């Protein structure tokens, strides 16, 4: 309260400071200008501190008076008010200097006005005093209620929180002047929310005053009031509401709804079948309500899994049940929360339990094999009807139906009514080492009840395959090879299966009397072929065949004789058999190209001859025999065309005709023209009636017909049979009945053999050039 007494002095000193300064300045002027001086002595303004309360309802509220110390009251001075608010908010009496507030003021809008005042001498119109500033302050009244800033308020606090736990804090604001009494001093109180909450009067902090259970009530509305003037009479107030929600804690354990569950399961149900559900209830929510089910089952026949979405326990079949063995089960189930805080462990001291009774339903079951699968062994090459093994199945039902057996899709095995499997065909391990069978068991009382079992038959090996070369060998030896030179490395394979690793033995066959080569066993399932002499001749012995004996280490051991073909090669300067392979490859490629080229040339020549003969035919008909009738036609031309005059005598060597009556070997080929001239000279000496000549002609014809690559001189050889001017052996078609029709003659059929010989000669010529 003492502070309020000091307020006038605190605000008055600044306002009176100009007056104090003016008084001092007046004294200074008096000192500087003594009495009797004509200079004017400055006087000061005289006024008090101006205050005006806000919200005044008067039309003109007197604030105070401005007065100059020179004013003697004769109304010769005029007062003026200048500045913001002058005239519309504040008014001044020009004669007396009284100031009035003509409008209602609001301190919260503006608390201070700075104005200027002047005094004018009405007789002279000059300012008596210099212009001076003064302040009008608006004093505060309690006209604003407290207001909460951050509405709406919401808060979350865990349930079962201890007393004194901070929930949230609310804050209100008062627009009144906090320095003016208690107008803006606030206190908070709780209008609604007891007895669970409390609030600190000065800070607005809301705290828990007693424990709360979310399962009973999960949210609360709390109403807070704020009063100014520290709650004294006449104070203004404001209120707000706070929504407080309780978050869940795991303070409840799950409990089964039922103490007993009855379920049924068929004995035919497969493993993993769901046979029923159990359900527990947890008053908590979210992850605090997650459950973990377990069962106590000594038989280990059933299990339980948790549905995380519905929080149900699903009972599943863990292993097959059999009505004949056990037709009912009694198990116990438990439930608990998987995660529990140590601070809340007291709420979960004992898990909830329930009893589950499961009844097994009897069904007609298919046969059951004694084993889930069977594995049998049998040696290959066993005779037809050999026993492989026996499978066995029984009817699990009480009536024990007889069982029949069958094998599906097998041409090698069969099964009898006792389940014994037999072979129906010989077995070859190298063809198939394993057989996967499926044996079906069928109840004879109910053929719809069937079951199958896999049967695996392994065919055991016997040593029934001899070793052989692992590949085909292209072996070459140079003509200039020296003794002891390695020309080939060989290896062997055996289709049999060896208990140990295969081991092969190589040697020359006992029948092998060729001393040109030898074989050396490397003792690593390989051997090398080496030369046993120096020098080979491509002309004398171009190819060698050696027999190699290969033996295995089987029981009993088997041997085989393999033939290795060795070609003698002219290696040239390279002294390497690789050139032989290259030459063969180039020769084969060149031969293919030459054959294709020869065929194309032959086709072109054939068409050329066709067109040429057609042209000659027309020309000869018009020029040679214009007087002949149509009956002769081409027969005369054909005779001249085939005869060739004396050229026919050039076909053969007459000396050879006289000296040989048998088939002769082919002579080295000579130039075609020289050979024809030689034959021409000698053929004049032989007539067509010579038996030797006829025999020779037949031999040459047969040789030409059987040799596709003979020179194309067969027509000349054939014409030589006629001799000089011979008519008996003519090939003319004058006497042919078919010659009457020009259209029936086929040039292509007659020219074909000639062009065949031409093609062979062309190919032989190209080969000799390469």
C-alpha positions in Angstrom: 0.0 0.0 0.0 2.9 2.3 0.6 3.9 1.9 -3.0 0.6 3.5 -4.1 1.4 6.6 -2.0 4.6 7.1 -4.1 2.9 6.9 -7.4 1.9 10.7 -7.5 5.5 11.6 -6.9 6.8 9.2 -9.5 4.5 10.5 -12.2 4.5 14.1 -11.0 8.3 14.7 -11.1 8.6 14.2 -14.8 5.6 16.5 -15.4 6.9 19.2 -13.1 10.4 19.0 -14.5 9.8 21.6 -17.2 8.4 24.0 -14.6 11.4 23.6 -12.4 13.7 24.2 -15.3 11.7 27.3 -16.3 11.9 28.7 -12.7 15.6 28.2 -12.7 15.8 29.9 -16.0 13.8 32.8 -14.6 16.1 33.2 -11.7 19.0 33.1 -14.1 17.5 35.8 -16.2 17.0 38.0 -13.1 20.6 37.6 -12.2 21.8 38.4 -15.7 19.4 41.4 -15.9 19.2 43.4 -12.7 16.4 45.8 -11.8 16.0 48.8 -14.0 16.9 46.9 -17.2 14.5 47.3 -20.1 14.7 43.5 -21.0 11.6 41.3 -20.4 11.8 38.9 -17.5 10.4 35.3 -18.6 7.7 33.8 -16.5 6.7 30.1 -16.3 3.5 28.1 -16.8 1.6 27.1 -13.7 -0.4 23.8 -13.7 -0.7 20.6 -11.8 -0.3 16.9 -12.9 -3.3 16.0 -15.2 -5.1 12.6 -14.8 -8.4 11.5 -16.3 -10.1 8.2 -15.4 -11.2 6.0 -18.3 -14.7 5.2 -19.1 -16.1 8.5 -17.6 -19.8 9.0 -18.6 -19.8 12.8 -18.2 -20.1 15.0 -21.3 -17.4 17.4 -20.1 -15.1 16.1 -17.4 -12.9 18.7 -15.9 -9.3 17.6 -16.0 -7.4 20.6 -14.8 -6.3 24.2 -15.6 -3.5 25.8 -17.6 -2.4 29.2 -16.3 0.5 31.5 -17.0 1.9 33.4 -14.0 1.6 36.6 -16.2 -2.2 36.2 -16.3 -3.6 38.9 -13.9 -7.2 37.9 -14.6 -8.2 40.9 -16.8 -9.1 38.5 -19.6 -6.4 39.8 -21.9 -4.8 36.4 -22.4 -6.1 33.6 -24.7 -5.2 29.9 -24.1 -4.9 27.5 -27.0 -4.5 23.7 -27.0 -2.5 21.9 -29.7 -1.6 18.2 -30.5 -3.3 14.8 -31.0 -6.7 14.8 -29.4 -7.0 18.6 -29.1 -10.4 19.8 -30.0 -12.1 16.4 -30.4 -11.1 14.6 -27.2 -9.9 17.4 -25.1 -11.2 21.0 -25.0 -9.8 24.1 -23.3 -11.5 27.3 -22.0 -9.6 30.0 -23.9 -10.1 32.6 -21.2 -9.5 30.5 -18.0 -7.3 27.7 -19.4 -9.6 24.9 -17.9 -9.2 21.6 -19.8 -12.1 19.2 -20.3 -12.5 15.7 -21.6 -15.3 15.7 -24.1 -15.3 11.9 -24.9 -15.1 8.7 -23.0 -11.5 7.4 -22.8 -10.3 3.8 -22.9 -6.9 3.2 -21.3 -6.5 -0.1 -23.1 -6.6 1.7 -26.4 -4.4 4.7 -25.3 -3.1 5.5 -21.9 -1.2 8.8 -22.5 -1.7 11.9 -24.6 1.0 14.5 -25.2 -0.4 18.0 -25.9 1.0 21.5 -26.4 -0.3 24.8 -24.9 0.1 28.4 -25.9 -1.0 31.7 -24.3 -1.6 34.7 -26.6 -1.9 38.4 -25.7 -5.2 39.4 -27.3 -4.2 43.0 -27.5 -1.0 42.4 -29.4 -1.7 38.9 -30.8 1.7 37.8 -29.7 2.6 34.8 -27.6 3.1 35.7 -24.0 4.8 32.5 -23.2 6.7 30.1 -25.4 4.8 26.9 -26.5 5.1 24.1 -23.9 4.2 20.4 -23.8 2.3 18.6 -21.1 0.9 15.1 -20.6 -2.6 13.8 -19.8 -2.6 10.3 -18.4 -5.7 8.0 -18.5 -6.0 6.3 -15.2 -7.1 2.6 -15.2 -10.2 1.1 -13.8 -11.1 -2.6 -13.6 -13.2 -2.8 -16.7 -11.7 -6.0 -18.4 -12.3 -9.6 -17.3 -9.6 -12.3 -17.5 -9.4 -14.3 -20.8 -7.8 -17.6 -21.5 -5.4 -17.6 -24.3 -5.0 -21.2 -25.6 -8.5 -22.5 -25.7 -9.6 -25.3 -26.1 -7.5 -27.2 -23.6 -6.9 -30.9 -23.8 -4.7 -33.1 -21.8 -3.8 -36.8 -21.5 -2.6 -38.5 -18.3 -2.1 -42.2 -17.6 -4.7 -43.9 -15.5 -3.8 -44.8 -11.9 -1.3 -41.9 -11.8 -0.4 -41.0 -8.2 -1.6 -37.8 -6.5 0.2 -34.6 -7.4 0.9 -35.7 -11.0 0.9 -32.7 -13.3 -1.8 -32.8 -15.9 -1.5 -29.4 -17.7 -1.4 -25.7 -17.1 -3.9 -23.0 -18.1 -3.1 -19.3 -18.5 -5.4 -16.3 -18.5 -4.7 -12.7 -19.4 -6.2 -9.4 -18.1 -6.1 -6.2 -20.3 -6.1 -3.9 -17.3 -3.0 -2.1 -16.0 -1.1 -4.5 -13.9 0.6 -1.5 -12.1 -2.7 0.0 -11.1 -3.8 -1.8 -8.0 -5.1 -5.3 -8.3 -7.0 -4.9 -11.5 -4.8 -7.4 -13.4 -3.8 -9.7 -10.5 -5.5 -13.1 -11.2 -6.3 -16.1 -9.1 -7.4 -19.5 -10.5 -10.0 -21.8 -9.0 -11.7 -25.2 -10.0 -15.4 -25.0 -10.6 -15.7 -28.6 -11.8 -13.4 -31.6 -11.5 -13.2 -32.4 -7.8 -12.2 -34.6 -6.2 -10.0 -36.0 -9.0 -8.2 -32.8 -9.9 -6.9 -29.6 -8.2 -5.4 -26.3 -9.5 -2.7 -24.0 -8.1 -4.4 -20.6 -7.6 -1.5 -18.4 -8.8 0.1 -20.6 -11.6 -3.0 -22.4 -13.1 -1.3 -25.8 -13.0 -3.8 -28.7 -12.8 -2.7 -31.7 -10.8 -4.2 -35.1 -10.0 -5.7 -35.3 -6.5 -6.7 -39.0 -6.5 -6.1 -42.1 -8.6 -8.5 -42.8 -11.5 -9.3 -46.0 -13.4 -9.7 -45.7 -17.1 -11.9 -48.8 -17.2 -14.5 -46.9 -15.0 -14.2 -43.5 -16.8 -11.8 -42.6 -19.5 -12.3 -38.8 -19.8 -13.2 -35.8 -17.6 -14.3 -32.3 -18.2 -12.7 -29.8 -15.8 -13.9 -26.1 -15.6 -11.4 -23.5 -14.5 -12.2 -19.9 -13.3 -9.8 -17.0 -13.3 -10.6 -13.8 -11.3 -8.8 -10.5 -11.2 -8.3 -8.2 -8.2 -7.1 -11.4 -6.5 -10.7 -12.4 -6.0 -11.8 -9.4 -4.0 -15.4 -8.1 -4.2 -16.1 -6.4 -7.5 -13.5 -8.6 -9.3 -14.2 -9.7 -12.8 -13.8 -13.4 -13.9 -13.5 -15.7 -16.9 -13.8 -19.4 -17.3 -12.5 -22.2 -19.6 -12.9 -26.0 -19.8 -10.2 -28.6 -20.0 -10.9 -32.1 -21.5 -8.7 -34.6 -19.7 -8.4 -38.1 -21.1 -6.9 -41.1 -19.3 -4.5 -43.2 -21.2 -4.5 -47.0 -20.7 -2.0 -48.9 -18.6 -1.9 -52.6 -18.4 -3.6 -52.9 -15.0 -6.0 -55.7 -16.0 -5.2 -59.3 -16.8 -7.1 -61.2 -19.5 -9.8 -63.5 -18.1 -11.6 -66.4 -20.0 -15.3 -65.8 -20.5 -16.1 -69.5 -20.1 -14.6 -72.0 -17.7 -15.3 -75.0 -20.0 -15.1 -75.4 -23.8 -16.3 -78.5 -25.7 -14.8 -79.2 -29.2 -14.9 -82.1 -31.7 -12.4 -83.4 -34.2 -12.6 -86.0 -36.9 -10.0 -88.7 -36.9 -9.5 -88.1 -40.7 -8.7 -84.4 -40.1 -5.2 -83.6 -41.4 -2.5 -82.0 -39.2 -3.0 -78.3 -38.9 -6.8 -78.4 -39.0 -8.5 -75.8 -36.8 -11.0 -77.5 -34.5 -12.3 -74.5 -32.5 -11.7 -71.2 -30.8 -11.4 -69.9 -27.3 -11.8 -66.3 -26.2 -10.6 -64.3 -23.2 -11.5 -60.8 -22.2 -9.2 -58.0 -21.2 -10.5 -54.6 -20.0 -7.4 -52.9 -21.3 -7.1 -51.6 -24.8 -4.5 -51.5 -27.5 -1.3 -53.4 -27.0 -2.2 -53.7 -23.4 -5.0 -56.0 -24.4 -2.9 -58.3 -26.5 -3.1 -61.9 -25.4 -0.9 -64.9 -25.5 -2.6 -68.3 -25.3 -1.0 -71.6 -24.3 -2.2 -75.1 -23.5 -1.2 -77.9 -21.2 -1.4 -81.1 -23.2 0.5 -84.2 -22.1 -0.3 -86.0 -25.4 1.1 -83.1 -27.5 -1.8 -83.7 -29.9 -3.1 -80.2 -29.9 -1.7 -76.7 -30.0 -3.1 -73.1 -29.9 -2.2 -70.0 -31.9 -3.4 -66.5 -31.3 -5.3 -64.4 -33.9 -3.7 -61.0 -33.4 -6.6 -59.2 -35.0 -9.5 -60.8 -33.0 -7.3 -61.8 -30.0 -8.9 -65.3 -30.1 -7.1 -68.6 -29.4 -7.4 -71.1 -32.3 -7.0 -74.7 -31.3 -5.3 -76.7 -34.1 -4.5 -80.4 -34.6 -0.8 -80.9 -34.0 -0.7 -84.6 -34.9 -3.2 -87.1 -36.3 -5.8 -88.6 -33.9 -7.2 -92.1 -34.1 -10.6 -93.0 -32.7 -9.5 -96.6 -32.1 -6.6 -95.5 -30.0 -8.2 -92.6 -28.0 -11.6 -91.0 -28.6 -11.5 -88.0 -26.2 -9.0 -85.5 -24.8 -9.0 -83.1 -21.9 -6.6 -80.2 -22.0 -6.1 -76.9 -20.1 -5.6 -73.5 -21.7 -4.0 -70.4 -20.2 -4.0 -66.8 -21.3 -1.8 -63.8 -20.3 -0.5 -60.5 -21.6 2.8 -60.9 -23.5 4.3 -57.6 -22.2 3.8 -56.4 -18.7 5.8 -53.6 -17.0 7.5 -54.4 -13.8 5.6 -51.7 -12.0 2.3 -53.3 -12.9 3.4 -56.9 -12.2 1.2 -56.9 -9.2 -1.9 -56.9 -11.4 -0.8 -60.1 -13.3 0.2 -62.4 -10.5 -1.8 -65.4 -11.7 -2.9 -66.3 -15.3 -6.5 -67.2 -16.1 -7.2 -70.8 -17.2 -10.0 -72.8 -18.7 -10.7 -76.5 -19.5 -11.1 -77.8 -23.1 -12.7 -81.2 -23.7 -12.2 -82.6 -27.3 -14.2 -85.5 -28.6 -12.8 -87.6 -31.5 -15.3 -88.6 -34.2 -14.9 -92.0 -35.9 -14.7 -92.2 -39.7 -14.0 -94.9 -42.3 -10.2 -94.4 -42.9 -8.1 -95.5 -45.8 -5.4 -98.2 -45.4 -2.3 -97.1 -43.6 1.2 -98.3 -44.7 3.6 -99.4 -42.0 6.2 -97.1 -43.4 6.0 -93.6 -44.9 8.1 -94.8 -47.9 10.1 -97.9 -49.0 13.5 -98.3 -50.4 14.5 -101.5 -52.1 17.7 -102.7 -53.9 18.1 -105.3 -56.7 21.0 -106.2 -59.0 20.7 -105.5 -62.6 20.2 -108.4 -65.1 18.1 -110.3 -62.6 15.8 -112.8 -64.3 12.1 -112.1 -64.9 10.0 -112.5 -61.7 12.7 -111.7 -59.2 11.5 -110.4 -55.9 12.3 -106.8 -55.1 10.6 -106.2 -51.7 7.4 -106.2 -49.8 5.1 -103.3 -48.7 2.4 -103.7 -46.1 -0.7 -101.7 -45.3 -3.6 -102.3 -42.8 -7.1 -101.0 -42.3 -7.0 -98.8 -39.2 -10.7 -99.3 -38.6 -12.2 -101.9 -36.3 -13.5 -104.1 -39.1 -10.0 -104.6 -40.5 -10.8 -104.9 -44.2 -8.5 -107.0 -46.4 -6.1 -105.0 -48.6 -5.3 -105.2 -52.3 -2.2 -103.8 -53.9 -1.4 -102.3 -57.3 1.4 -100.3 -59.0 0.5 -97.3 -61.1 2.2 -96.8 -64.5 5.0 -99.2 -64.4 6.1 -101.7 -67.1 9.0 -103.1 -65.2 7.5 -104.1 -61.8 4.3 -105.7 -60.6 2.9 -106.4 -57.1 0.8 -109.3 -55.8 -1.9 -109.3 -53.1 0.6 -109.8 -50.4 2.4 -106.6 -51.3 5.5 -108.3 -52.8 7.0 -106.4 -55.7 8.4 -108.5 -58.7 10.3 -107.6 -61.8 8.5 -108.0 -65.1 11.4 -107.0 -67.4 15.2 -107.2 -67.2 16.8 -104.2 -65.4 19.8 -102.3 -66.8 21.4 -99.9 -64.4 23.1 -98.0 -67.2 19.6 -97.3 -68.6 17.9 -96.4 -65.3 19.6 -96.6 -61.9 16.5 -95.6 -59.8 12.8 -96.3 -60.2 10.2 -94.2 -58.4 7.1 -96.3 -57.9 3.8 -95.6 -56.3 2.1 -98.6 -54.7 -1.7 -98.2 -54.1 -3.5 -100.1 -51.2 -7.3 -100.6 -51.6 -9.8 -101.8 -49.0 -11.7 -104.7 -50.5 -14.8 -104.0 -48.4 -14.8 -100.4 -49.6 -12.8 -99.8 -52.8 -13.2 -96.0 -52.4 -10.8 -96.2 -49.4 -7.3 -96.1 -51.0 -3.9 -94.8 -50.1 -0.5 -94.8 -51.8 3.1 -95.0 -50.7 6.2 -94.1 -52.6 8.6 -96.9 -53.3 12.2 -96.3 -54.5 14.0 -99.1 -56.2 17.8 -98.8 -56.7 19.3 -101.0 -59.4 22.7 -102.2 -58.2 25.5 -102.5 -60.6 27.2 -105.6 -62.0 30.2 -105.3 -64.2 28.5 -106.0 -67.6 30.0 -103.2 -69.7 33.5 -103.3 -71.0 35.5 -100.1 -71.2 35.8 -98.3 -74.5 37.4 -95.2 -76.0 36.1 -92.0 -74.5 35.9 -90.4 -77.9 36.6 -90.9 -81.6 40.3 -90.2 -82.3 41.6 -88.6 -85.5 45.2 -89.7 -85.3 48.0 -88.7 -87.7 51.7 -89.6 -88.0 54.2 -87.7 -90.1 56.2 -89.4 -92.8 59.4 -88.2 -91.2 58.4 -89.2 -87.6 61.1 -90.7 -85.5 60.9 -93.7 -83.2 59.4 -93.0 -79.7 57.4 -90.0 -80.8 54.0 -89.6 -79.1 51.3 -89.3 -81.7 48.1 -89.7 -79.6 46.9 -89.7 -76.0 43.9 -92.0 -75.4 41.5 -92.5 -72.5 38.6 -94.8 -71.7 35.1 -94.7 -70.2 33.1 -97.4 -68.5 29.3 -97.2 -68.3 29.3 -99.4 -65.2 29.4 -98.0 -61.7 32.5 -98.8 -59.7 32.6 -99.2 -56.0 36.0 -97.7 -56.1 37.3 -95.3 -58.7 37.5 -96.7 -62.2 41.0 -97.9 -63.2 41.7 -98.9 -66.8 44.6 -100.9 -68.2 45.8 -100.3 -71.8 47.8 -102.7 -74.0 48.1 -103.8 -77.6 46.0 -106.8 -78.6 47.7 -110.1 -78.7 46.7 -110.4 -82.4 48.4 -107.2 -83.2 51.5 -108.0 -85.2 52.2 -104.5 -86.3 55.5 -103.4 -84.9 55.2 -99.8 -86.2 53.6 -98.5 -83.0 53.6 -99.2 -79.3 51.3 -98.2 -76.4 52.4 -97.0 -73.0 50.0 -97.1 -70.0 50.3 -93.9 -67.9 48.6 -95.7 -64.9 46.1 -92.7 -64.6 43.4 -94.1 -66.9 45.2 -92.7 -70.0 47.8 -94.1 -72.4 49.9 -92.7 -75.2 50.5 -94.2 -78.6 54.2 -93.9 -79.7 56.0 -94.7 -82.9 58.1 -97.8 -82.9 60.1 -97.0 -85.9 61.5 -94.1 -87.9 59.9 -93.0 -91.1 56.6 -93.8 -92.8 55.5 -93.7 -96.5 52.2 -92.1 -97.5 52.4 -93.9 -100.9 53.1 -97.4 -99.5 51.1 -97.5 -96.3 48.8 -94.5 -96.0 46.7 -95.9 -93.1 47.5 -98.2 -90.1 44.9 -100.0 -88.0 46.1 -101.0 -84.5 44.0 -103.0 -82.0 44.1 -101.7 -78.4 43.0 -103.9 -75.5 41.4 -102.0 -72.6 40.6 -103.7 -69.2 38.7 -102.4 -66.2 39.0 -103.2 -62.5 35.5 -104.6 -62.1 34.6 -107.9 -60.5 35.0 -109.8 -62.7 37.1 -107.5 -64.9 36.0 -107.0 -68.5 38.1 -106.1 -71.5 37.4 -104.7 -75.0 39.3 -104.4 -78.2 39.2 -100.9 -79.8 40.7 -100.1 -83.2 42.7 -96.9 -83.6 43.0 -95.6 -87.2 46.3 -93.8 -87.8 46.7 -91.8 -91.1 50.2 -91.1 -92.5 50.5 -87.5 -93.3 52.9 -85.4 -95.4 53.6 -82.8 -92.7 56.0 -80.8 -94.9 58.4 -78.4 -93.2 56.1 -77.8 -90.3 56.7 -81.4 -89.0 53.4 -81.2 -87.1 50.2 -83.3 -87.6 48.1 -80.2 -87.1 48.7 -79.3 -90.7 47.1 -82.6 -91.6 43.8 -81.7 -89.9 44.0 -78.3 -91.6 44.6 -79.7 -95.0 41.6 -82.1 -94.6 39.4 -79.3 -93.5 40.5 -77.0 -96.4 40.1 -79.9 -98.9 36.6 -80.7 -97.8 35.6 -77.0 -97.9 37.2 -76.6 -101.3 35.5 -79.7 -102.6 32.1 -78.4 -101.5 32.7 -75.1 -103.3 33.9 -76.8 -106.4 30.9 -79.2 -106.5 28.5 -76.3 -106.2 30.3 -74.3 -108.9 30.3 -77.4 -111.2 26.6 -77.9 -110.7 25.9 -74.3 -111.6 28.1 -74.5 -114.7 26.4 -77.7 -115.8 23.0 -76.2 -115.5 24.1 -73.3 -117.6 25.7 -75.6 -120.3 22.5 -77.7 -120.4 20.3 -74.8 -121.1 22.9 -73.5 -123.7 22.9 -76.8 -125.5 19.1 -76.9 -125.5 18.8 -73.5 -127.1 21.7 -74.3 -129.5 20.2 -77.6 -130.7 16.8 -75.9 -131.2 18.4 -73.3 -133.4 20.4 -75.8 -135.4 17.4 -77.9 -135.9 15.5 -75.1 -137.5 18.4 -74.0 -139.6 19.2 -77.5 -140.9 15.6 -78.0 -141.9 15.7 -74.9 -144.0 19.1 -75.2 -145.7 20.4 -78.8 -145.9 17.4 -80.7 -147.2 14.9 -78.2 -148.5 13.7 -80.7 -151.1 13.0 -83.5 -148.6 9.6 -84.3 -147.3 8.5 -83.9 -143.7 9.0 -87.6 -143.1 12.8 -87.3 -142.7 12.8 -84.3 -140.3 15.5 -84.5 -137.7 16.5 -88.1 -138.2 19.1 -87.2 -140.9 20.4 -84.3 -138.9 20.6 -86.5 -135.9 22.6 -89.0 -137.8 25.2 -86.4 -138.9 25.2 -84.9 -135.4 26.0 -88.1 -133.7 28.2 -89.6 -136.4 30.8 -86.9 -136.5 32.6 -88.5 -139.5 36.2 -89.5 -139.0 36.2 -87.9 -135.6 34.6 -91.2 -134.3 37.9 -93.0 -134.9 39.7 -90.8 -132.3 37.8 -92.4 -129.4 40.0 -95.4 -128.6 43.6 -96.7 -128.8 43.5 -99.5 -131.3 46.8 -101.0 -130.0 45.1 -101.5 -126.7 42.1 -103.1 -128.4 44.3 -105.8 -129.9 46.4 -106.5 -126.8 43.7 -106.8 -124.1 40.4 -108.7 -123.9 39.7 -108.0 -120.2 38.9 -105.0 -118.0 41.9 -102.7 -117.7 42.9 -100.4 -114.9 42.6 -96.7 -115.3 45.7 -95.1 -116.9 47.0 -91.8 -115.9 45.0 -89.1 -117.4 46.5 -87.3 -120.4 45.5 -84.2 -122.2 42.1 -84.6 -123.9 43.2 -83.4 -127.4 46.3 -85.5 -127.6 44.4 -88.6 -126.5 41.8 -88.0 -129.1 44.4 -87.6 -131.9 46.1 -90.9 -130.9 42.8 -92.7 -130.9 41.9 -91.3 -134.2 45.1 -92.6 -135.9 44.7 -96.1 -134.4 40.9 -96.6 -134.9 41.3 -96.6 -138.7 42.9 -100.0 -138.6 40.0 -101.9 -136.9 36.7 -102.8 -138.4 33.3 -103.1 -136.7 33.3 -106.9 -137.1 36.2 -107.5 -134.7 35.1 -109.5 -131.7 38.0 -108.1 -129.7 36.8 -104.6 -130.6 33.2 -105.3 -129.6 34.3 -106.8 -126.2 36.5 -103.8 -125.6 33.6 -101.4 -126.4 31.4 -103.2 -123.9 34.0 -103.0 -121.3 34.6 -99.3 -121.8 30.9 -98.7 -121.8 30.5 -100.5 -118.5 33.5 -98.6 -117.0 32.1 -95.3 -118.2 28.6 -96.0 -116.8 29.9 -97.1 -113.4 32.4 -94.2 -113.0 30.6 -90.9 -112.4 33.9 -88.9 -112.7 35.1 -90.4 -116.1 36.0 -87.8 -118.7 33.1 -86.7 -121.0 34.3 -88.8 -123.9 31.6 -91.5 -123.7 29.9 -90.4 -126.9 33.1 -90.6 -128.8 33.8 -94.0 -127.4 30.4 -95.2 -128.4 30.7 -93.8 -131.9 34.0 -95.6 -132.4 32.0 -98.9 -132.4 30.7 -98.0 -135.9 34.2 -97.6 -137.4 34.8 -95.7 -140.7 31.6 -95.4 -142.7 29.9 -98.2 -140.9 26.1 -98.4 -141.2 25.4 -101.5 -139.3 26.2 -100.1 -135.8 24.7 -96.7 -136.4 22.9 -95.0 -133.6 20.7 -93.1 -136.1 17.0 -93.1 -135.5 16.1 -93.3 -139.1 14.4 -96.7 -138.5 12.7 -95.6 -135.4 9.0 -95.4 -135.5 9.0 -92.6 -133.1 11.1 -90.4 -135.5 8.0 -89.5 -137.4 7.0 -87.1 -134.7 9.3 -84.2 -134.2 7.7 -83.3 -130.9 8.5 -86.6 -129.3 12.3 -86.2 -129.4 13.9 -85.3 -126.1 17.2 -83.5 -126.4 17.6 -83.2 -122.7 17.6 -86.9 -122.0 20.3 -87.6 -124.5 22.5 -84.7 -123.5 22.2 -85.5 -119.8 24.9 -88.2 -119.5 27.3 -86.0 -121.4 26.9 -83.1 -119.1 27.2 -85.4 -116.1 30.6 -86.4 -117.4 31.5 -82.8 -118.0 30.6 -81.9 -114.4 32.8 -84.8 -113.1 35.6 -83.8 -115.3 35.3 -80.1 -114.2 35.3 -81.2 -110.5 38.3 -83.5 -111.0 40.2 -80.7 -112.8 39.5 -78.3 -109.9 40.7 -80.9 -107.4 43.9 -81.5 -109.3 44.5 -77.7 -109.4 44.1 -77.4 -105.6 
